[in-house]
Amino acid sequence: MRVLLLVVLLLLAGAAPAAAHDVSEHGAPGVASNLRSTPVSAPLPGGVTVDVLHNGQALLLRNGSGVPVTVVTSGGSARMEVPAGGRLQWHEDAAHPDPSVVGPDRPVRQWRVELLTGGQRYEAVGEVRWTPGPSPWPWFAAAAVLAAVVAAAARRRWLAAPLGAAVAASVTHNAAALAARAGESSLLGDYLPQAGCWALGAAAAYLLARDRGDGLWLGALASAGLVLLTATRAAPVLWSSTVLVSLPATLDRLLVIAASGLAAGYLLALPRIAQPVRAPRRP
């Protein structure tokens, strides 16, 4: 079991840099940053709407005008015709939040997409805006306190409760992130590592509740994975003003702290809990 623990931890460690890379550049689950791409009110043809998806990862045009609409991307690099009653989703570079262009020194950048219909020209207008995020230090302190309480109070059978709660918090956070990404493709691979941790955690909690010693090491696998994946994929929500999940930002931050703090407390308690009980010496 300890060899299995080492192997899985090495695999998770190898996956962590890729996960962090996805968060910073390509938009992983629960993308969090200080940039927000939104549409701005502008006159459009009747029945035509343009929405921003996934914080600028894509734009979506719905054509309910009864006549075709031609979309001219920023810079005029492409023209796409949307028939009456149709819809078009595309990636617009100008609407994508870019920290090298928008930041504290330049907090707002406007973007425009040209629309042609019925011999008339319209513009869909939006902006990418930088807003400073909250301080993460109170959240870090809360996670540390939670971990210390779990580590100090833990008993073998009692460990099933914080482990199960950590899994539940992680599931809820990731479900909210998945709901916010509805419509994206290739989502399964993004959540496979978390799903593995959840399965191990559920199995470990079941065994621990029955005072089975092998549940300790399964729980260690799950807890180590939860701590690592939360740190690399979810932690940015603690210091970001834009949190792309289908929950209030403060509630999502509480879920992240619960998942990481409870799992860390489990790992801190493990050396003491795993020690064999020695029989008292006879006089």
C-alpha positions as YAML, in Angstrom:
chain: A
units: angstrom
residues:
- id: 1
  name: MET
  ca: [0.00, 0.00, 0.00]
- id: 2
  name: ARG
  ca: [2.83, 2.42, 0.80]
- id: 3
  name: VAL
  ca: [4.46, 1.66, -2.57]
- id: 4
  name: LEU
  ca: [1.14, 2.43, -4.27]
- id: 5
  name: LEU
  ca: [0.97, 5.70, -2.35]
- id: 6
  name: LEU
  ca: [4.42, 6.70, -3.61]
- id: 7
  name: VAL
  ca: [3.60, 5.82, -7.22]
- id: 8
  name: VAL
  ca: [0.34, 7.79, -7.25]
- id: 9
  name: LEU
  ca: [1.97, 10.81, -5.60]
- id: 10
  name: LEU
  ca: [4.68, 10.82, -8.28]
- id: 11
  name: LEU
  ca: [2.03, 10.67, -11.02]
- id: 12
  name: LEU
  ca: [0.09, 13.53, -9.43]
- id: 13
  name: ALA
  ca: [3.27, 15.57, -9.09]
- id: 14
  name: GLY
  ca: [3.96, 15.08, -12.78]
- id: 15
  name: ALA
  ca: [0.45, 16.20, -13.68]
- id: 16
  name: ALA
  ca: [0.52, 19.30, -11.48]
- id: 17
  name: PRO
  ca: [2.73, 21.52, -13.69]
- id: 18
  name: ALA
  ca: [0.48, 20.82, -16.68]
- id: 19
  name: ALA
  ca: [-2.58, 21.68, -14.60]
- id: 20
  name: ALA
  ca: [-1.03, 24.97, -13.50]
- id: 21
  name: HIS
  ca: [-0.06, 25.73, -17.12]
- id: 22
  name: ASP
  ca: [-3.67, 25.20, -18.22]
- id: 23
  name: VAL
  ca: [-4.97, 27.53, -15.52]
- id: 24
  name: SER
  ca: [-2.63, 30.37, -16.42]
- id: 25
  name: GLU
  ca: [-2.83, 30.21, -20.22]
- id: 26
  name: HIS
  ca: [-5.60, 28.05, -21.63]
- id: 27
  name: GLY
  ca: [-8.50, 28.25, -19.22]
- id: 28
  name: ALA
  ca: [-8.82, 25.23, -17.00]
- id: 29
  name: PRO
  ca: [-11.82, 24.36, -14.75]
- id: 30
  name: GLY
  ca: [-12.89, 27.30, -12.63]
- id: 31
  name: VAL
  ca: [-10.70, 29.85, -14.48]
- id: 32
  name: ALA
  ca: [-9.82, 32.62, -12.03]
- id: 33
  name: SER
  ca: [-8.09, 35.89, -12.81]
- id: 34
  name: ASN
  ca: [-8.39, 39.64, -12.31]
- id: 35
  name: LEU
  ca: [-9.59, 40.15, -15.90]
- id: 36
  name: ARG
  ca: [-13.20, 40.04, -17.08]
- id: 37
  name: SER
  ca: [-14.50, 40.17, -20.65]
- id: 38
  name: THR
  ca: [-18.08, 41.43, -20.97]
- id: 39
  name: PRO
  ca: [-20.35, 42.87, -23.69]
- id: 40
  name: VAL
  ca: [-21.23, 46.57, -23.64]
- id: 41
  name: SER
  ca: [-24.64, 47.87, -24.65]
- id: 42
  name: ALA
  ca: [-24.63, 48.81, -28.34]
- id: 43
  name: PRO
  ca: [-27.30, 49.01, -31.07]
- id: 44
  name: LEU
  ca: [-27.64, 45.67, -32.89]
- id: 45
  name: PRO
  ca: [-30.10, 44.42, -35.50]
- id: 46
  name: GLY
  ca: [-33.45, 43.43, -34.04]
- id: 47
  name: GLY
  ca: [-33.36, 39.83, -32.82]
- id: 48
  name: VAL
  ca: [-29.55, 39.59, -32.88]
- id: 49
  name: THR
  ca: [-27.62, 39.02, -29.64]
- id: 50
  name: VAL
  ca: [-23.90, 38.61, -28.96]
- id: 51
  name: ASP
  ca: [-22.82, 36.96, -25.68]
- id: 52
  name: VAL
  ca: [-19.41, 36.38, -24.10]
- id: 53
  name: LEU
  ca: [-18.77, 32.76, -23.09]
- id: 54
  name: HIS
  ca: [-16.32, 31.55, -20.45]
- id: 55
  name: ASN
  ca: [-14.80, 34.97, -19.82]
- id: 56
  name: GLY
  ca: [-13.82, 35.61, -23.42]
- id: 57
  name: GLN
  ca: [-12.89, 32.09, -24.46]
- id: 58
  name: ALA
  ca: [-15.57, 32.45, -27.15]
- id: 59
  name: LEU
  ca: [-18.33, 34.72, -28.45]
- id: 60
  name: LEU
  ca: [-21.81, 33.48, -29.33]
- id: 61
  name: LEU
  ca: [-24.08, 35.20, -31.86]
- id: 62
  name: ARG
  ca: [-27.76, 34.23, -32.11]
- id: 63
  name: ASN
  ca: [-29.53, 35.47, -35.23]
- id: 64
  name: GLY
  ca: [-33.25, 35.88, -34.69]
- id: 65
  name: SER
  ca: [-33.60, 38.74, -37.19]
- id: 66
  name: GLY
  ca: [-35.06, 36.77, -40.08]
- id: 67
  name: VAL
  ca: [-32.23, 37.70, -42.49]
- id: 68
  name: PRO
  ca: [-28.60, 36.51, -42.74]
- id: 69
  name: VAL
  ca: [-25.92, 38.29, -40.69]
- id: 70
  name: THR
  ca: [-22.26, 38.40, -41.68]
- id: 71
  name: VAL
  ca: [-19.70, 38.48, -38.85]
- id: 72
  name: VAL
  ca: [-16.40, 40.23, -39.60]
- id: 73
  name: THR
  ca: [-13.84, 39.35, -36.93]
- id: 74
  name: SER
  ca: [-11.57, 42.00, -35.45]
- id: 75
  name: GLY
  ca: [-8.99, 43.10, -37.98]
- id: 76
  name: GLY
  ca: [-11.16, 41.76, -40.81]
- id: 77
  name: SER
  ca: [-9.27, 38.46, -40.83]
- id: 78
  name: ALA
  ca: [-12.40, 36.34, -41.37]
- id: 79
  name: ARG
  ca: [-16.00, 36.65, -42.54]
- id: 80
  name: MET
  ca: [-18.67, 34.20, -41.37]
- id: 81
  name: GLU
  ca: [-22.31, 34.20, -42.42]
- id: 82
  name: VAL
  ca: [-25.01, 33.26, -39.92]
- id: 83
  name: PRO
  ca: [-28.33, 32.31, -41.54]
- id: 84
  name: ALA
  ca: [-31.68, 33.49, -40.19]
- id: 85
  name: GLY
  ca: [-32.49, 31.50, -37.04]
- id: 86
  name: GLY
  ca: [-28.88, 30.27, -36.81]
- id: 87
  name: ARG
  ca: [-26.12, 30.74, -34.29]
- id: 88
  name: LEU
  ca: [-22.35, 31.02, -34.43]
- id: 89
  name: GLN
  ca: [-19.73, 30.43, -31.73]
- id: 90
  name: TRP
  ca: [-16.16, 31.49, -32.40]
- id: 91
  name: HIS
  ca: [-12.95, 32.53, -30.68]
- id: 92
  name: GLU
  ca: [-12.32, 36.27, -30.90]
- id: 93
  name: ASP
  ca: [-8.75, 37.22, -30.01]
- id: 94
  name: ALA
  ca: [-9.68, 40.78, -29.07]
- id: 95
  name: ALA
  ca: [-12.28, 39.59, -26.52]
- id: 96
  name: HIS
  ca: [-9.90, 37.13, -24.83]
- id: 97
  name: PRO
  ca: [-8.44, 38.47, -21.55]
- id: 98
  name: ASP
  ca: [-4.72, 39.01, -22.08]
- id: 99
  name: PRO
  ca: [-2.69, 40.03, -18.99]
- id: 100
  name: SER
  ca: [0.07, 41.36, -21.23]
- id: 101
  name: VAL
  ca: [-2.35, 43.96, -22.64]
- id: 102
  name: VAL
  ca: [-4.76, 44.71, -19.76]
- id: 103
  name: GLY
  ca: [-3.57, 45.25, -16.18]
- id: 104
  name: PRO
  ca: [-3.11, 47.82, -13.40]
- id: 105
  name: ASP
  ca: [-1.48, 50.31, -15.79]
- id: 106
  name: ARG
  ca: [-4.19, 49.86, -18.44]
- id: 107
  name: PRO
  ca: [-7.33, 48.59, -16.68]
- id: 108
  name: VAL
  ca: [-9.74, 48.64, -19.67]
- id: 109
  name: ARG
  ca: [-9.46, 47.57, -23.31]
- id: 110
  name: GLN
  ca: [-12.43, 47.76, -25.67]
- id: 111
  name: TRP
  ca: [-13.11, 45.21, -28.41]
- id: 112
  name: ARG
  ca: [-15.42, 45.43, -31.44]
- id: 113
  name: VAL
  ca: [-16.85, 42.92, -33.92]
- id: 114
  name: GLU
  ca: [-18.42, 44.17, -37.18]
- id: 115
  name: LEU
  ca: [-21.83, 42.82, -38.22]
- id: 116
  name: LEU
  ca: [-23.27, 43.28, -41.72]
- id: 117
  name: THR
  ca: [-26.95, 42.69, -42.54]
- id: 118
  name: GLY
  ca: [-29.49, 44.16, -44.94]
- id: 119
  name: GLY
  ca: [-26.95, 46.61, -46.32]
- id: 120
  name: GLN
  ca: [-26.37, 48.06, -42.82]
- id: 121
  name: ARG
  ca: [-23.26, 47.96, -40.65]
- id: 122
  name: TYR
  ca: [-23.40, 47.36, -36.88]
- id: 123
  name: GLU
  ca: [-20.82, 46.75, -34.20]
- id: 124
  name: ALA
  ca: [-20.94, 44.36, -31.25]
- id: 125
  name: VAL
  ca: [-18.91, 46.09, -28.54]
- id: 126
  name: GLY
  ca: [-17.37, 44.76, -25.35]
- id: 127
  name: GLU
  ca: [-14.51, 45.34, -22.96]
- id: 128
  name: VAL
  ca: [-11.85, 43.50, -21.03]
- id: 129
  name: ARG
  ca: [-11.54, 45.07, -17.59]
- id: 130
  name: TRP
  ca: [-8.93, 44.54, -14.85]
- id: 131
  name: THR
  ca: [-10.19, 44.56, -11.25]
- id: 132
  name: PRO
  ca: [-7.88, 43.82, -8.28]
- id: 133
  name: GLY
  ca: [-8.69, 40.68, -6.34]
- id: 134
  name: PRO
  ca: [-8.95, 40.13, -2.57]
- id: 135
  name: SER
  ca: [-6.05, 39.35, -0.26]
- id: 136
  name: PRO
  ca: [-5.49, 35.58, 0.02]
- id: 137
  name: TRP
  ca: [-3.85, 35.70, 3.46]
- id: 138
  name: PRO
  ca: [-7.05, 35.41, 5.55]
- id: 139
  name: TRP
  ca: [-8.00, 32.36, 3.48]
- id: 140
  name: PHE
  ca: [-4.55, 30.81, 3.92]
- id: 141
  name: ALA
  ca: [-4.83, 31.37, 7.67]
- id: 142
  name: ALA
  ca: [-8.27, 29.73, 7.74]
- id: 143
  name: ALA
  ca: [-6.95, 26.68, 5.90]
- id: 144
  name: ALA
  ca: [-4.00, 26.40, 8.30]
- id: 145
  name: VAL
  ca: [-6.26, 26.62, 11.36]
- id: 146
  name: LEU
  ca: [-8.60, 23.99, 9.93]
- id: 147
  name: ALA
  ca: [-5.70, 21.65, 9.19]
- id: 148
  name: ALA
  ca: [-4.29, 22.10, 12.70]
- id: 149
  name: VAL
  ca: [-7.64, 21.34, 14.34]
- id: 150
  name: VAL
  ca: [-8.09, 18.16, 12.30]
- id: 151
  name: ALA
  ca: [-4.52, 17.04, 12.99]
- id: 152
  name: ALA
  ca: [-4.83, 17.64, 16.74]
- id: 153
  name: ALA
  ca: [-8.23, 16.06, 17.24]
- id: 154
  name: ALA
  ca: [-8.01, 13.15, 14.82]
- id: 155
  name: ARG
  ca: [-8.72, 9.55, 15.77]
- id: 156
  name: ARG
  ca: [-8.62, 6.70, 13.27]
- id: 157
  name: ARG
  ca: [-12.35, 6.11, 12.93]
- id: 158
  name: TRP
  ca: [-13.09, 9.83, 13.28]
- id: 159
  name: LEU
  ca: [-10.88, 10.56, 10.24]
- id: 160
  name: ALA
  ca: [-13.69, 9.36, 7.99]
- id: 161
  name: ALA
  ca: [-15.62, 12.58, 8.73]
- id: 162
  name: PRO
  ca: [-13.03, 15.20, 7.64]
- id: 163
  name: LEU
  ca: [-11.98, 13.06, 4.68]
- id: 164
  name: GLY
  ca: [-15.57, 12.72, 3.50]
- id: 165
  name: ALA
  ca: [-16.14, 16.45, 4.00]
- id: 166
  name: ALA
  ca: [-13.01, 17.28, 1.99]
- id: 167
  name: VAL
  ca: [-14.22, 15.07, -0.87]
- id: 168
  name: ALA
  ca: [-17.69, 16.66, -0.75]
- id: 169
  name: ALA
  ca: [-16.22, 20.18, -0.84]
- id: 170
  name: SER
  ca: [-14.00, 19.29, -3.80]
- id: 171
  name: VAL
  ca: [-16.89, 17.67, -5.69]
- id: 172
  name: THR
  ca: [-19.09, 20.74, -5.15]
- id: 173
  name: HIS
  ca: [-16.39, 23.19, -6.26]
- id: 174
  name: ASN
  ca: [-15.60, 21.22, -9.41]
- id: 175
  name: ALA
  ca: [-19.28, 20.67, -10.23]
- id: 176
  name: ALA
  ca: [-19.79, 24.44, -10.05]
- id: 177
  name: ALA
  ca: [-16.78, 24.96, -12.32]
- id: 178
  name: LEU
  ca: [-18.11, 22.36, -14.77]
- id: 179
  name: ALA
  ca: [-21.54, 24.01, -14.83]
- id: 180
  name: ALA
  ca: [-19.88, 27.34, -15.68]
- id: 181
  name: ARG
  ca: [-18.16, 25.68, -18.66]
- id: 182
  name: ALA
  ca: [-21.34, 24.18, -20.13]
- id: 183
  name: GLY
  ca: [-21.00, 23.90, -23.88]
- id: 184
  name: GLU
  ca: [-17.23, 23.38, -23.97]
- id: 185
  name: SER
  ca: [-15.84, 20.19, -25.47]
- id: 186
  name: SER
  ca: [-13.12, 17.85, -24.16]
- id: 187
  name: LEU
  ca: [-13.98, 18.41, -20.50]
- id: 188
  name: LEU
  ca: [-13.60, 14.80, -19.32]
- id: 189
  name: GLY
  ca: [-9.81, 14.81, -19.20]
- id: 190
  name: ASP
  ca: [-9.78, 17.95, -17.05]
- id: 191
  name: TYR
  ca: [-11.62, 16.18, -14.23]
- id: 192
  name: LEU
  ca: [-10.14, 12.67, -14.30]
- id: 193
  name: PRO
  ca: [-7.49, 13.38, -11.60]
- id: 194
  name: GLN
  ca: [-10.11, 14.82, -9.25]
- id: 195
  name: ALA
  ca: [-12.48, 11.94, -9.93]
- id: 196
  name: GLY
  ca: [-9.74, 9.49, -8.96]
- id: 197
  name: CYS
  ca: [-9.19, 11.31, -5.68]
- id: 198
  name: TRP
  ca: [-12.92, 11.31, -4.96]
- id: 199
  name: ALA
  ca: [-13.19, 7.57, -5.56]
- id: 200
  name: LEU
  ca: [-10.20, 6.86, -3.30]
- id: 201
  name: GLY
  ca: [-11.55, 9.21, -0.64]
- id: 202
  name: ALA
  ca: [-14.99, 7.60, -0.63]
- id: 203
  name: ALA
  ca: [-13.48, 4.13, -0.35]
- id: 204
  name: ALA
  ca: [-11.14, 5.25, 2.42]
- id: 205
  name: ALA
  ca: [-13.95, 6.92, 4.40]
- id: 206
  name: TYR
  ca: [-15.98, 3.71, 4.19]
- id: 207
  name: LEU
  ca: [-13.06, 1.64, 5.51]
- id: 208
  name: LEU
  ca: [-12.15, 4.13, 8.23]
- id: 209
  name: ALA
  ca: [-15.73, 4.24, 9.47]
- id: 210
  name: ARG
  ca: [-15.35, 0.50, 10.08]
- id: 211
  name: ASP
  ca: [-11.97, 0.97, 11.78]
- id: 212
  name: ARG
  ca: [-10.06, -0.72, 8.97]
- id: 213
  name: GLY
  ca: [-6.37, 0.15, 8.98]
- id: 214
  name: ASP
  ca: [-5.98, -0.11, 5.19]
- id: 215
  name: GLY
  ca: [-8.34, 2.86, 4.92]
- id: 216
  name: LEU
  ca: [-5.59, 5.08, 6.36]
- id: 217
  name: TRP
  ca: [-3.37, 4.73, 3.30]
- id: 218
  name: LEU
  ca: [-6.18, 5.01, 0.80]
- id: 219
  name: GLY
  ca: [-7.17, 8.20, 2.63]
- id: 220
  name: ALA
  ca: [-3.58, 9.43, 2.40]
- id: 221
  name: LEU
  ca: [-3.66, 8.92, -1.37]
- id: 222
  name: ALA
  ca: [-6.91, 10.83, -1.67]
- id: 223
  name: SER
  ca: [-5.81, 13.63, 0.69]
- id: 224
  name: ALA
  ca: [-2.46, 14.14, -1.03]
- id: 225
  name: GLY
  ca: [-4.20, 14.34, -4.38]
- id: 226
  name: LEU
  ca: [-6.79, 16.81, -3.11]
- id: 227
  name: VAL
  ca: [-4.15, 19.09, -1.60]
- id: 228
  name: LEU
  ca: [-1.99, 19.00, -4.73]
- id: 229
  name: LEU
  ca: [-4.82, 19.50, -7.23]
- id: 230
  name: THR
  ca: [-6.47, 22.21, -5.14]
- id: 231
  name: ALA
  ca: [-3.17, 24.09, -4.87]
- id: 232
  name: THR
  ca: [-2.47, 23.92, -8.61]
- id: 233
  name: ARG
  ca: [-5.97, 24.30, -10.05]
- id: 234
  name: ALA
  ca: [-8.31, 25.94, -7.54]
- id: 235
  name: ALA
  ca: [-6.14, 28.15, -5.32]
- id: 236
  name: PRO
  ca: [-6.23, 31.17, -7.71]
- id: 237
  name: VAL
  ca: [-9.87, 31.75, -6.75]
- id: 238
  name: LEU
  ca: [-8.57, 32.97, -3.37]
- id: 239
  name: TRP
  ca: [-6.87, 36.05, -4.82]
- id: 240
  name: SER
  ca: [-8.80, 36.65, -8.05]
- id: 241
  name: SER
  ca: [-11.67, 39.04, -8.68]
- id: 242
  name: THR
  ca: [-13.14, 36.92, -11.50]
- id: 243
  name: VAL
  ca: [-14.14, 33.38, -10.55]
- id: 244
  name: LEU
  ca: [-15.86, 31.39, -13.29]
- id: 245
  name: VAL
  ca: [-18.05, 29.02, -11.29]
- id: 246
  name: SER
  ca: [-21.82, 28.81, -10.90]
- id: 247
  name: LEU
  ca: [-21.62, 29.78, -7.23]
- id: 248
  name: PRO
  ca: [-20.98, 33.04, -5.34]
- id: 249
  name: ALA
  ca: [-17.24, 33.68, -5.23]
- id: 250
  name: THR
  ca: [-17.09, 33.71, -1.41]
- id: 251
  name: LEU
  ca: [-18.87, 30.36, -1.17]
- id: 252
  name: ASP
  ca: [-16.51, 28.87, -3.75]
- id: 253
  name: ARG
  ca: [-13.50, 30.12, -1.78]
- id: 254
  name: LEU
  ca: [-14.91, 28.48, 1.35]
- id: 255
  name: LEU
  ca: [-15.21, 25.19, -0.53]
- id: 256
  name: VAL
  ca: [-11.58, 25.43, -1.68]
- id: 257
  name: ILE
  ca: [-10.41, 26.14, 1.88]
- id: 258
  name: ALA
  ca: [-12.48, 23.25, 3.24]
- id: 259
  name: ALA
  ca: [-11.13, 20.77, 0.69]
- id: 260
  name: SER
  ca: [-7.49, 21.77, 1.15]
- id: 261
  name: GLY
  ca: [-7.56, 22.37, 4.93]
- id: 262
  name: LEU
  ca: [-9.36, 19.13, 5.81]
- id: 263
  name: ALA
  ca: [-7.17, 17.06, 3.47]
- id: 264
  name: ALA
  ca: [-3.99, 18.68, 4.82]
- id: 265
  name: GLY
  ca: [-5.12, 18.00, 8.39]
- id: 266
  name: TYR
  ca: [-5.61, 14.33, 7.51]
- id: 267
  name: LEU
  ca: [-2.03, 14.11, 6.23]
- id: 268
  name: LEU
  ca: [-0.66, 15.89, 9.30]
- id: 269
  name: ALA
  ca: [-2.51, 13.47, 11.60]
- id: 270
  name: LEU
  ca: [-1.38, 10.37, 9.72]
- id: 271
  name: PRO
  ca: [2.07, 9.87, 11.36]
- id: 272
  name: ARG
  ca: [0.49, 9.81, 14.82]
- id: 273
  name: ILE
  ca: [-2.56, 7.75, 13.89]
- id: 274
  name: ALA
  ca: [-0.56, 5.19, 11.91]
- id: 275
  name: GLN
  ca: [1.77, 4.33, 14.82]
- id: 276
  name: PRO
  ca: [1.07, 0.83, 16.15]
- id: 277
  name: VAL
  ca: [-0.41, 0.66, 19.61]
- id: 278
  name: ARG
  ca: [2.08, -0.93, 21.97]
- id: 279
  name: ALA
  ca: [0.90, -3.22, 24.70]
- id: 280
  name: PRO
  ca: [1.84, -2.11, 28.23]
- id: 281
  name: ARG
  ca: [4.86, -3.84, 29.75]
- id: 282
  name: ARG
  ca: [4.24, -6.37, 32.44]
- id: 283
  name: PRO
  ca: [5.94, -5.68, 35.77]
...
